Amino acid sequence: MARSLSPQALGETERRVVAAWAADCAERVLPLFEAEAPDDDRPRDAIARSRAFARGELTAAGEIQRRLVAGRAAHSATSPAGMAAARAAAQAAGVAHMGAHALGAAAYAAKAVALARPDDPDARPSEIRWQLCQVSPEAMAALRRLPRLGEDLAGPLGKGLLAAGVLGETIREIQTALRVD
């Protein structure tokens, strides 16, 4: 199996495994987007394509071109929570290209929940707990192979949007929880 130069990519088998988990995370917050943009099916399609990739029905090469479509749907949202939900779907779609996007999907989903429930201090931590309960042993093994946030700059876990603010905090919490046995 050919490996990418970035340890954030993961092998194709690992990406397929974590794509299913990323889709679960994104799908859970999809109603936040759909309530605001019911006629925009790009995030739902991205999640469906992530699941199809996970099942081996789509190739990574075919999905690389489509991974940005759901992200553009964020402009259809009318609230920060809806935008974050669309971005969770876009990150899930990006897993076909690079496994680290699975953590992005989870982080954006947790952010969407927190934004939708600003008076609930447990909203984001509760969502993270739910996400961690959904990780299969195979996905956990794959996610553990990813470098810690900020350790490898050649990908989404580098210095970009996922490394800062609540997204970075969420990814750090998920990565810490995944490494505790």
C-alpha atoms as a printed R data frame, in Angstrom:
    type eleno elety resid chain resno       x      y      z
1   ATOM     1    CA   MET     A     1   0.000  0.000  0.000
2   ATOM     2    CA   ALA     A     2   1.469  3.379 -1.001
3   ATOM     3    CA   ARG     A     3   1.714  5.902  1.810
4   ATOM     4    CA   SER     A     4   1.517  9.655  1.545
5   ATOM     5    CA   LEU     A     5   4.397 11.713  2.847
6   ATOM     6    CA   SER     A     6   2.187 13.154  5.581
7   ATOM     7    CA   PRO     A     7   1.376 10.965  8.580
8   ATOM     8    CA   GLN     A     8  -1.936 12.834  8.665
9   ATOM     9    CA   ALA     A     9  -3.078 11.071  5.518
10  ATOM    10    CA   LEU     A    10  -3.347  7.515  6.903
11  ATOM    11    CA   GLY     A    11  -3.601  4.548  4.555
12  ATOM    12    CA   GLU     A    12  -6.691  4.054  2.448
13  ATOM    13    CA   THR     A    13  -8.054  1.256  4.650
14  ATOM    14    CA   GLU     A    14  -7.646  3.451  7.730
15  ATOM    15    CA   ARG     A    15  -9.292  6.407  5.969
16  ATOM    16    CA   ARG     A    16 -12.284  4.239  5.094
17  ATOM    17    CA   VAL     A    17 -12.641  3.235  8.752
18  ATOM    18    CA   VAL     A    18 -12.420  6.770 10.132
19  ATOM    19    CA   ALA     A    19 -14.687  8.118  7.361
20  ATOM    20    CA   ALA     A    20 -17.616  6.238  8.880
21  ATOM    21    CA   TRP     A    21 -16.966  7.812 12.297
22  ATOM    22    CA   ALA     A    22 -16.550 11.278 10.766
23  ATOM    23    CA   ALA     A    23 -19.867 10.830  8.958
24  ATOM    24    CA   ASP     A    24 -21.550  9.860 12.240
25  ATOM    25    CA   CYS     A    25 -20.211 13.010 13.909
26  ATOM    26    CA   ALA     A    26 -21.312 15.270 11.049
27  ATOM    27    CA   GLU     A    27 -24.701 13.649 10.569
28  ATOM    28    CA   ARG     A    28 -25.598 14.180 14.218
29  ATOM    29    CA   VAL     A    29 -25.457 17.986 13.745
30  ATOM    30    CA   LEU     A    30 -26.816 18.079 10.193
31  ATOM    31    CA   PRO     A    31 -30.302 19.152 11.394
32  ATOM    32    CA   LEU     A    32 -28.757 22.444 12.573
33  ATOM    33    CA   PHE     A    33 -27.837 23.235  8.979
34  ATOM    34    CA   GLU     A    34 -30.943 21.784  7.350
35  ATOM    35    CA   ALA     A    35 -33.248 23.848  9.573
36  ATOM    36    CA   GLU     A    36 -31.687 26.956  8.047
37  ATOM    37    CA   ALA     A    37 -31.143 25.791  4.466
38  ATOM    38    CA   PRO     A    38 -33.588 22.950  3.814
39  ATOM    39    CA   ASP     A    39 -33.104 23.118  0.048
40  ATOM    40    CA   ASP     A    40 -29.314 22.831  0.176
41  ATOM    41    CA   ASP     A    41 -28.415 19.144  0.115
42  ATOM    42    CA   ARG     A    42 -24.638 19.547 -0.228
43  ATOM    43    CA   PRO     A    43 -23.802 18.647  3.394
44  ATOM    44    CA   ARG     A    44 -26.177 15.650  3.358
45  ATOM    45    CA   ASP     A    45 -24.635 14.519  0.080
46  ATOM    46    CA   ALA     A    46 -21.129 14.916  1.530
47  ATOM    47    CA   ILE     A    47 -22.060 12.710  4.477
48  ATOM    48    CA   ALA     A    48 -23.613 10.105  2.172
49  ATOM    49    CA   ARG     A    49 -20.478 10.142  0.026
50  ATOM    50    CA   SER     A    50 -18.312  9.763  3.146
51  ATOM    51    CA   ARG     A    51 -20.319  6.682  4.070
52  ATOM    52    CA   ALA     A    52 -20.047  5.344  0.510
53  ATOM    53    CA   PHE     A    53 -16.279  5.885  0.623
54  ATOM    54    CA   ALA     A    54 -16.171  4.049  3.971
55  ATOM    55    CA   ARG     A    55 -17.987  1.093  2.368
56  ATOM    56    CA   GLY     A    56 -15.517  1.025 -0.522
57  ATOM    57    CA   GLU     A    57 -18.049  2.216 -3.098
58  ATOM    58    CA   LEU     A    58 -16.122  5.386 -4.025
59  ATOM    59    CA   THR     A    59 -12.432  5.977 -4.651
60  ATOM    60    CA   ALA     A    60 -10.239  8.488 -2.917
61  ATOM    61    CA   ALA     A    61  -9.230  9.983 -6.267
62  ATOM    62    CA   GLY     A    62 -12.852 10.605 -7.202
63  ATOM    63    CA   GLU     A    63 -13.641 12.230 -3.873
64  ATOM    64    CA   ILE     A    64 -10.679 14.585 -3.742
65  ATOM    65    CA   GLN     A    65 -12.327 16.870 -6.296
66  ATOM    66    CA   ARG     A    66 -15.661 16.910 -4.426
67  ATOM    67    CA   ARG     A    67 -14.426 17.498 -0.871
68  ATOM    68    CA   LEU     A    68 -14.892 21.275 -0.968
69  ATOM    69    CA   VAL     A    69 -18.521 21.257 -2.139
70  ATOM    70    CA   ALA     A    70 -20.059 20.865  1.324
71  ATOM    71    CA   GLY     A    71 -17.798 23.557  2.739
72  ATOM    72    CA   ARG     A    72 -19.284 26.050  0.297
73  ATOM    73    CA   ALA     A    73 -22.710 25.197  1.707
74  ATOM    74    CA   ALA     A    74 -21.723 26.921  4.949
75  ATOM    75    CA   HIS     A    75 -22.591 30.196  3.197
76  ATOM    76    CA   SER     A    76 -26.216 29.032  2.996
77  ATOM    77    CA   ALA     A    77 -26.471 28.855  6.780
78  ATOM    78    CA   THR     A    78 -27.875 31.767  8.723
79  ATOM    79    CA   SER     A    79 -26.189 31.049 12.060
80  ATOM    80    CA   PRO     A    80 -22.715 30.114 13.266
81  ATOM    81    CA   ALA     A    81 -24.099 26.742 14.424
82  ATOM    82    CA   GLY     A    82 -25.456 25.992 10.953
83  ATOM    83    CA   MET     A    83 -22.170 27.032  9.382
84  ATOM    84    CA   ALA     A    84 -20.223 24.763 11.728
85  ATOM    85    CA   ALA     A    85 -22.555 21.866 10.914
86  ATOM    86    CA   ALA     A    86 -21.910 22.327  7.176
87  ATOM    87    CA   ARG     A    87 -18.192 22.453  7.839
88  ATOM    88    CA   ALA     A    88 -18.426 19.210  9.830
89  ATOM    89    CA   ALA     A    89 -19.885 17.567  6.711
90  ATOM    90    CA   ALA     A    90 -17.133 19.068  4.560
91  ATOM    91    CA   GLN     A    91 -14.475 17.726  6.905
92  ATOM    92    CA   ALA     A    92 -16.106 14.280  6.787
93  ATOM    93    CA   ALA     A    93 -15.923 14.411  2.990
94  ATOM    94    CA   GLY     A    94 -12.249 15.356  3.231
95  ATOM    95    CA   VAL     A    95 -11.375 12.083  4.964
96  ATOM    96    CA   ALA     A    96 -11.148 10.343  1.571
97  ATOM    97    CA   HIS     A    97  -8.203 12.649  0.886
98  ATOM    98    CA   MET     A    98  -6.627 12.801  4.366
99  ATOM    99    CA   GLY     A    99  -7.585 10.882  7.486
100 ATOM   100    CA   ALA     A   100  -6.914 13.811  9.819
101 ATOM   101    CA   HIS     A   101 -10.081 15.473  8.518
102 ATOM   102    CA   ALA     A   102 -12.015 13.004 10.688
103 ATOM   103    CA   LEU     A   103 -10.889 14.977 13.730
104 ATOM   104    CA   GLY     A   104 -11.980 18.143 11.922
105 ATOM   105    CA   ALA     A   105 -15.453 16.678 11.403
106 ATOM   106    CA   ALA     A   106 -15.718 15.851 15.091
107 ATOM   107    CA   ALA     A   107 -14.411 19.263 16.156
108 ATOM   108    CA   TYR     A   108 -16.795 21.194 13.919
109 ATOM   109    CA   ALA     A   109 -19.698 19.036 15.080
110 ATOM   110    CA   ALA     A   110 -18.878 19.729 18.728
111 ATOM   111    CA   LYS     A   111 -18.555 23.430 17.918
112 ATOM   112    CA   ALA     A   112 -21.945 23.387 16.183
113 ATOM   113    CA   VAL     A   113 -23.589 21.873 19.261
114 ATOM   114    CA   ALA     A   114 -21.944 24.416 21.556
115 ATOM   115    CA   LEU     A   115 -23.050 27.297 19.323
116 ATOM   116    CA   ALA     A   116 -26.601 25.953 19.157
117 ATOM   117    CA   ARG     A   117 -26.778 25.686 22.957
118 ATOM   118    CA   PRO     A   118 -24.806 28.704 24.222
119 ATOM   119    CA   ASP     A   119 -26.376 28.576 27.684
120 ATOM   120    CA   ASP     A   120 -25.330 24.952 28.237
121 ATOM   121    CA   PRO     A   121 -21.696 24.735 29.410
122 ATOM   122    CA   ASP     A   122 -21.816 20.947 28.984
123 ATOM   123    CA   ALA     A   123 -22.944 21.052 25.332
124 ATOM   124    CA   ARG     A   124 -19.512 20.663 23.754
125 ATOM   125    CA   PRO     A   125 -18.080 18.229 26.344
126 ATOM   126    CA   SER     A   126 -21.227 16.134 26.092
127 ATOM   127    CA   GLU     A   127 -20.916 15.983 22.306
128 ATOM   128    CA   ILE     A   128 -17.274 14.944 22.589
129 ATOM   129    CA   ARG     A   129 -18.259 12.151 24.997
130 ATOM   130    CA   TRP     A   130 -20.910 10.970 22.517
131 ATOM   131    CA   GLN     A   131 -18.361 11.032 19.682
132 ATOM   132    CA   LEU     A   132 -15.849  9.008 21.681
133 ATOM   133    CA   CYS     A   133 -18.513  6.403 22.436
134 ATOM   134    CA   GLN     A   134 -19.042  5.967 18.680
135 ATOM   135    CA   VAL     A   135 -15.407  5.208 17.811
136 ATOM   136    CA   SER     A   136 -14.948  1.586 16.769
137 ATOM   137    CA   PRO     A   137 -11.776 -0.176 17.896
138 ATOM   138    CA   GLU     A   138 -10.494 -0.033 14.308
139 ATOM   139    CA   ALA     A   139 -11.180  3.699 14.024
140 ATOM   140    CA   MET     A   140  -9.570  4.274 17.417
141 ATOM   141    CA   ALA     A   141  -6.401  2.492 16.271
142 ATOM   142    CA   ALA     A   142  -6.309  4.581 13.094
143 ATOM   143    CA   LEU     A   143  -6.972  7.864 14.903
144 ATOM   144    CA   ARG     A   144  -4.203  7.054 17.383
145 ATOM   145    CA   ARG     A   145  -1.766  6.868 14.459
146 ATOM   146    CA   LEU     A   146  -2.375 10.516 13.633
147 ATOM   147    CA   PRO     A   147   0.192 12.983 14.957
148 ATOM   148    CA   ARG     A   148  -0.852 15.211 17.819
149 ATOM   149    CA   LEU     A   149  -2.282 18.562 16.848
150 ATOM   150    CA   GLY     A   150   0.587 20.883 15.856
151 ATOM   151    CA   GLU     A   151   3.280 18.177 15.648
152 ATOM   152    CA   ASP     A   152   3.140 17.795 11.845
153 ATOM   153    CA   LEU     A   153   2.566 20.956  9.860
154 ATOM   154    CA   ALA     A   154   1.832 19.250  6.519
155 ATOM   155    CA   GLY     A   155  -1.929 18.871  6.838
156 ATOM   156    CA   PRO     A   156  -5.090 19.886  8.657
157 ATOM   157    CA   LEU     A   157  -3.561 19.225 12.081
158 ATOM   158    CA   GLY     A   158  -0.831 21.788 11.387
159 ATOM   159    CA   LYS     A   159  -1.152 25.537 11.936
160 ATOM   160    CA   GLY     A   160  -4.476 26.045 10.147
161 ATOM   161    CA   LEU     A   161  -8.034 26.598 11.335
162 ATOM   162    CA   LEU     A   162  -8.268 23.259 13.116
163 ATOM   163    CA   ALA     A   163  -5.371 24.127 15.411
164 ATOM   164    CA   ALA     A   164  -6.889 27.292 16.866
165 ATOM   165    CA   GLY     A   165  -9.672 28.180 19.278
166 ATOM   166    CA   VAL     A   166 -12.438 25.787 20.156
167 ATOM   167    CA   LEU     A   167 -11.600 23.521 17.199
168 ATOM   168    CA   GLY     A   168  -8.033 23.041 18.428
169 ATOM   169    CA   GLU     A   169  -9.193 22.590 22.005
170 ATOM   170    CA   THR     A   170 -11.707 19.958 20.917
171 ATOM   171    CA   ILE     A   171  -9.171 18.030 18.837
172 ATOM   172    CA   ARG     A   172  -6.692 18.072 21.720
173 ATOM   173    CA   GLU     A   173  -9.376 16.710 24.047
174 ATOM   174    CA   ILE     A   174 -10.325 13.959 21.583
175 ATOM   175    CA   GLN     A   175  -6.717 12.995 20.965
176 ATOM   176    CA   THR     A   176  -5.997 12.872 24.706
177 ATOM   177    CA   ALA     A   177  -9.072 10.705 25.335
178 ATOM   178    CA   LEU     A   178  -8.141  8.338 22.482
179 ATOM   179    CA   ARG     A   179  -4.723  7.743 23.972
180 ATOM   180    CA   VAL     A   180  -5.980  6.939 27.478
181 ATOM   181    CA   ASP     A   181  -6.475  3.225 27.936
